[in-house]
Amino acid sequence: MKLIQADQENLQFEMAHPEKFLLQQVLQCYPLVPATYHRLSKQKSDSNHEENQRLLEEALQAQRQEHRQQIEALLNDAKRFEVCAAGYEVRFSRVEMEWLLQVINDVRIGSWIAAGSPSPKAEPNPPPTKQTMMMEFAAYFEMCFLRALDGGKSSEHD
């Protein structure tokens, strides 16, 4: 995936056919972080703790429904992915990039949780699973989008 144009409002990328497929797969997994994963506090000393936790979960559910609708609109937009020699060109507004990053991060973290929250130091080369592969795909798109938002700059570790 390559950033080909960026201005104050939009970013345009070129992506290969497999990258489009993987992005669609990542987006279709949303949401993956369990609603109960988000806690207001680990301590239940507040007398309204349960009510406040319920309100948080309702707010998260509403946000997830809104994100799901946006994902469906993006994936069903026939003009979003334009065929080109390298595969596809796709354009996202900077606002769309912000929510895409939220969605993709949810999939990355949710995949990590589903994989048992593995430590990077636990096993040098663990066998890939569906969860760890989805976690890596989501991380790839996060890196591409964050780099594009940062002006296309590469880090010294690339």
Backbone hydrogen bonds in HBPLUS format (Angstrom, degrees):
<---DONOR---> <-ACCEPTOR-->    atom                        ^
c    i                          cat <-CA-CA->   ^        H-A-AA   ^      H-
h    n   atom  resd res      DA  || num        DHA   H-A  angle D-A-AA Bond
n    s   type  num  typ     dist DA aas  dist angle  dist       angle   num
A0002-LYS N   A0014-GLU O   2.88 MM  12  5.19 160.5  1.91 151.0 157.5     1
A0014-GLU N   A0002-LYS O   2.75 MM  12  5.19 154.7  1.82 149.9 158.8     2
A0004-ILE N   A0012-GLN O   2.80 MM   8  5.70 165.9  1.82 151.5 156.2     3
A0005-GLN N   A0012-GLN O   3.26 MM   7  5.04 149.8  2.36 140.2 136.8     4
A0012-GLN N   A0005-GLN O   2.72 MM   7  5.04 166.9  1.73 159.2 158.4     5
A0007-ASP N   A0010-ASN O   2.95 MM   3  5.53 162.7  1.98 163.0 165.8     6
A0094-ARG N   A0009-GLU O   2.91 MM  85  5.71 144.7  2.04 146.7 146.3     7
A0011-LEU N   A0092-PHE O   2.80 MM  81  5.43 154.4  1.86 156.9 165.6     8
A0092-PHE N   A0011-LEU O   2.89 MM  81  5.43 160.7  1.93 158.4 163.7     9
A0013-PHE N   A0090-VAL O   2.76 MM  77  5.31 166.3  1.78 161.7 164.5    10
A0090-VAL N   A0013-PHE O   2.92 MM  77  5.31 155.2  1.98 143.3 151.1    11
A0015-MET N   A0088-TYR O   2.82 MM  73  5.27 162.5  1.85 149.0 154.6    12
A0088-TYR N   A0015-MET O   2.78 MM  73  5.27 148.4  1.88 159.5 168.2    13
A0019-GLU N   A0016-ALA O   3.06 MM   3  5.28 120.8  2.42 102.5 117.4    14
A0020-LYS N   A0016-ALA O   3.13 MM   4  6.52 156.5  2.19 157.4 163.9    15
A0021-PHE N   A0017-HIS O   3.09 MM   4  6.38 166.2  2.11 155.6 159.2    16
A0022-LEU N   A0018-PRO O   2.88 MM   4  6.11 161.1  1.92 149.0 154.0    17
A0023-LEU N   A0019-GLU O   2.85 MM   4  6.03 160.1  1.89 150.9 156.3    18
A0024-GLN N   A0020-LYS O   2.97 MM   4  6.19 161.8  2.00 152.7 157.4    19
A0025-GLN N   A0021-PHE O   2.96 MM   4  6.24 154.3  2.02 147.2 154.7    20
A0026-VAL N   A0022-LEU O   2.88 MM   4  6.14 160.3  1.92 153.5 158.1    21
A0027-LEU N   A0023-LEU O   2.96 MM   4  6.16 170.9  1.97 154.6 156.9    22
A0028-GLN N   A0024-GLN O   2.92 MM   4  6.04 151.9  2.00 147.4 155.2    23
A0029-CYS N   A0026-VAL O   3.13 MM   3  5.38 146.5  2.24 104.1 113.9    24
A0030-TYR N   A0027-LEU O   3.26 MM   3  5.62 155.3  2.33 107.7 114.5    25
A0037-TYR N   A0034-PRO O   2.89 MM   3  5.32 160.9  1.93 115.1 121.6    26
A0049-HIS N   A0046-ASP O   3.13 MM   3  5.07 157.2  2.18 113.1 112.1    27
A0052-ASN N   A0048-ASN O   2.82 MM   4  5.95 166.9  1.84 165.5 169.9    28
A0053-GLN N   A0049-HIS O   2.82 MM   4  5.99 154.1  1.89 151.4 159.0    29
A0054-ARG N   A0050-GLU O   2.95 MM   4  6.14 154.9  2.01 144.5 151.2    30
A0055-LEU N   A0051-GLU O   2.98 MM   4  6.27 154.8  2.04 147.5 154.2    31
A0056-LEU N   A0052-ASN O   2.97 MM   4  6.24 152.5  2.05 144.3 151.6    32
A0057-GLU N   A0053-GLN O   2.98 MM   4  6.27 162.1  2.01 151.7 155.9    33
A0058-GLU N   A0054-ARG O   2.95 MM   4  6.21 150.2  2.04 147.3 155.7    34
A0059-ALA N   A0055-LEU O   2.95 MM   4  6.16 158.6  1.99 148.0 153.7    35
A0060-LEU N   A0056-LEU O   2.88 MM   4  6.13 158.3  1.93 152.3 158.6    36
A0061-GLN N   A0057-GLU O   2.94 MM   4  6.08 150.9  2.03 139.5 147.6    37
A0062-ALA N   A0058-GLU O   3.00 MM   4  6.27 155.9  2.06 147.8 153.5    38
A0063-GLN N   A0059-ALA O   3.00 MM   4  6.26 157.7  2.05 147.0 153.2    39
A0064-ARG N   A0060-LEU O   2.84 MM   4  6.05 156.7  1.90 149.1 155.8    40
A0065-GLN N   A0061-GLN O   2.96 MM   4  6.20 154.6  2.03 147.4 153.7    41
A0066-GLU N   A0062-ALA O   3.06 MM   4  6.32 157.8  2.11 146.4 152.2    42
A0067-HIS N   A0063-GLN O   2.89 MM   4  6.18 161.1  1.93 151.5 156.8    43
A0068-ARG N   A0064-ARG O   2.84 MM   4  6.04 156.4  1.89 148.0 154.8    44
A0069-GLN N   A0065-GLN O   3.02 MM   4  6.27 157.1  2.08 147.5 152.8    45
A0070-GLN N   A0066-GLU O   3.02 MM   4  6.31 156.8  2.07 148.9 155.3    46
A0071-ILE N   A0067-HIS O   2.84 MM   4  6.09 155.0  1.90 151.9 159.1    47
A0072-GLU N   A0068-ARG O   2.91 MM   4  6.16 164.8  1.93 152.0 155.7    48
A0073-ALA N   A0069-GLN O   2.96 MM   4  6.18 159.2  2.01 147.3 153.1    49
A0074-LEU N   A0070-GLN O   2.92 MM   4  6.12 156.9  1.97 145.9 152.4    50
A0075-LEU N   A0071-ILE O   2.84 MM   4  6.07 170.3  1.85 161.0 162.8    51
A0076-ASN N   A0072-GLU O   2.92 MM   4  5.95 141.7  2.06 143.8 153.8    52
A0077-ASP N   A0074-LEU O   3.31 MM   3  5.30 161.6  2.34 102.7 108.1    53
A0080-ARG N   A0077-ASP O   3.02 MM   3  5.36 160.6  2.05 114.2 120.5    54
A0082-GLU N   A0089-GLU O   2.86 MM   7  5.13 163.1  1.89 160.0 156.3    55
A0089-GLU N   A0082-GLU O   2.72 MM   7  5.13 147.5  1.82 144.1 155.5    56
A0084-CYS N   A0087-GLY O   3.09 MM   3  5.19 160.4  2.13 113.0 116.1    57
A0087-GLY N   A0084-CYS O   3.10 MM   3  5.19 147.2  2.21 104.0 113.9    58
A0097-MET N   A0093-SER O   2.93 MM   4  6.24 149.4  2.02 145.9 155.1    59
A0098-GLU N   A0094-ARG O   3.12 MM   4  6.42 147.0  2.24 140.6 147.8    60
A0099-TRP N   A0095-VAL O   3.31 MM   4  6.76 160.9  2.35 153.3 155.8    61
A0100-LEU N   A0096-GLU O   2.82 MM   4  5.98 153.9  1.89 150.7 159.4    62
A0101-LEU N   A0097-MET O   2.90 MM   4  6.05 155.3  1.96 146.5 152.2    63
A0102-GLN N   A0098-GLU O   3.17 MM   4  6.50 148.6  2.27 140.2 148.5    64
A0103-VAL N   A0099-TRP O   2.92 MM   4  6.16 162.3  1.95 151.8 155.9    65
A0104-ILE N   A0100-LEU O   2.80 MM   4  5.97 171.7  1.81 156.9 159.5    66
A0105-ASN N   A0101-LEU O   2.90 MM   4  5.86 153.2  1.98 139.3 147.1    67
A0106-ASP N   A0102-GLN O   3.02 MM   4  6.23 149.9  2.11 141.4 149.4    68
A0107-VAL N   A0103-VAL O   3.08 MM   4  6.47 154.7  2.15 148.8 155.3    69
A0108-ARG N   A0104-ILE O   2.90 MM   4  6.18 157.2  1.95 148.8 155.4    70
A0109-ILE N   A0105-ASN O   2.84 MM   4  6.01 176.2  1.85 157.5 158.3    71
A0110-GLY N   A0106-ASP O   2.73 MM   4  5.70 157.6  1.78 145.6 153.5    72
A0111-SER N   A0107-VAL O   2.88 MM   4  5.88 149.7  1.97 140.2 147.8    73
A0112-TRP N   A0108-ARG O   3.04 MM   4  6.29 150.7  2.13 142.1 150.4    74
A0113-ILE N   A0109-ILE O   2.89 MM   4  6.20 157.8  1.94 152.3 158.0    75
A0114-ALA N   A0110-GLY O   2.90 MM   4  6.09 161.5  1.94 144.6 150.0    76
A0115-ALA N   A0111-SER O   2.89 MM   4  6.05 134.5  2.10 138.6 150.7    77
A0117-SER N   A0112-TRP O   2.80 MM   5  5.10 150.3  1.88 151.8 149.9    78
A0116-GLY N   A0113-ILE O   2.96 MM   3  5.23 157.8  2.01 110.8 115.8    79
A0122-ALA N   A0119-SER O   3.00 MM   3  5.08 160.9  2.03 109.2 115.5    80
A0133-MET N   A0129-THR O   2.90 MM   4  6.01 159.0  1.94 153.8 159.8    81
A0134-MET N   A0130-LYS O   2.99 MM   4  6.13 160.3  2.03 145.6 151.0    82
A0135-MET N   A0131-GLN O   2.92 MM   4  6.08 152.7  1.99 145.0 153.2    83
A0136-GLU N   A0132-THR O   3.02 MM   4  6.21 151.8  2.10 141.1 147.6    84
A0137-PHE N   A0133-MET O   2.90 MM   4  6.19 158.0  1.94 151.9 158.2    85
A0138-ALA N   A0134-MET O   2.93 MM   4  6.06 166.5  1.95 150.5 154.1    86
A0139-ALA N   A0135-MET O   3.00 MM   4  6.16 154.5  2.07 141.0 148.5    87
A0140-TYR N   A0136-GLU O   2.93 MM   4  6.15 149.6  2.02 144.9 152.8    88
A0141-PHE N   A0137-PHE O   3.14 MM   4  6.53 159.8  2.18 152.6 156.1    89
A0142-GLU N   A0138-ALA O   2.92 MM   4  6.17 159.2  1.97 151.9 158.5    90
A0143-MET N   A0139-ALA O   2.92 MM   4  6.09 161.8  1.96 149.1 153.6    91
A0144-CYS N   A0140-TYR O   3.00 MM   4  6.30 163.1  2.03 150.9 155.3    92
A0145-PHE N   A0141-PHE O   2.92 MM   4  6.06 168.8  1.93 154.0 156.9    93
A0146-LEU N   A0142-GLU O   2.82 MM   4  5.89 165.5  1.84 154.7 159.4    94
A0147-ARG N   A0143-MET O   2.92 MM   4  5.93 160.2  1.96 147.5 153.4    95
A0148-ALA N   A0144-CYS O   3.03 MM   4  6.20 152.9  2.11 141.2 148.7    96
A0149-LEU N   A0145-PHE O   2.92 MM   4  6.18 157.4  1.97 149.2 155.2    97
A0150-ASP N   A0146-LEU O   2.97 MM   4  6.13 132.7  2.20 138.5 151.3    98
A0150-ASP N   A0147-ARG O   3.16 MM   3  4.98 129.0  2.43  90.3 104.2    99
A0152-GLY N   A0147-ARG O   2.73 MM   5  5.05 143.4  1.86 147.0 146.2   100
A0151-GLY N   A0148-ALA O   3.04 MM   3  5.22 148.8  2.14 112.3 113.2   101
A0158-ASP N   A0155-SER O   3.34 MM   3  5.76 170.5  2.35 114.7 115.7   102
